[in-house]
Amino acid sequence: MVKTLYVGNIPWSTTEEELKAFFSEQGEVISARIITERGTGRSKGYGFVEVADEDAEKIVELNGVELDGRKLVINEAKPRPES
């Protein structure tokens, strides 16, 4: 199975490829997505990483680790509320 993790406080200059590579050191990363502003394409500083279920706990334990001088906030993503 796959788990989706929320990653916050991502440095503005970080790319999706860099984010995926960063977490790949801890386990299997299926995808990494950084949320961007629609008009400008600029990073909003947060995103989501899909990881193998068995690796999710190891990656969540990285909460507070620094990436390019910023402490990442990592936790299990909450499902979107249905509207």
N, C-alpha and C positions, 0 to 999 in steps of 0.2 A: 504494500500500500504506500501511498504518498501522503505526506503531511505538508501543509503550507505554513510557513513561518513568517511573521511580521518582522521586518528589520527597520528600525528607526535611527535617526541621527546619522544618516549616511552622508559622507562628505560630498559636496556639490559636484566635484570633479570625477567622482567614481563612476565607471561605466558598468553596464550589466555584466560584461565579460570579466571585469576585475572582481566584481562581487561574487560571481559564480566561482572563480578561481580561489578566492579567499576562503570560501566555505568548503570547497572541494577537498581541502587539506584534512577536514574532519569527517568527511563521509560523501556518499553519493548525492550529487546535486542534479536534479532533473532540469530545473530552470531557475533563472533569476530575473526579476523584473523590477525596474526602478520606475516609480510613478513620476510623470512629468506634467508640467503645465501645458494646457492645450495650445495656447497661442504662441508661446515662446519655445516650447520643447525643453525648458530648463527643469532640472531635477527639483522635486519637492522635498528631497532629503529623506524619503522613506521608500520602501518597496517590499517585495515578497519573494521568498525563496522556497521552491518546492524541493523537498528532500525525501529520500527513502525513509520509510517509517522507522526502521531500526536505527537510523542515524540522527533522528530529530532531537533526541535527548542530549546527545553530545554537542550538537550545534547550539541548542538553547543554553547550554552551560557556558557558552562564549559571551553571554550577556555582560556588557560592561567592558569588553575587550576593545582596544583602540584600533581604528583603521584610519590612517593618515591624520592622526592627532585628535580624532573624535571618538568618544565612547559610544559604541553601538548599543542599541536597545533591541533585544531579541526575545520574542516570545511566540507562542503558538497563535496563529491568526484566528480571529473570531469570524464565524460566517456572517455574511451580510444579512441584515434583517430584511425579511420579505416586506415589500410595500404593497 
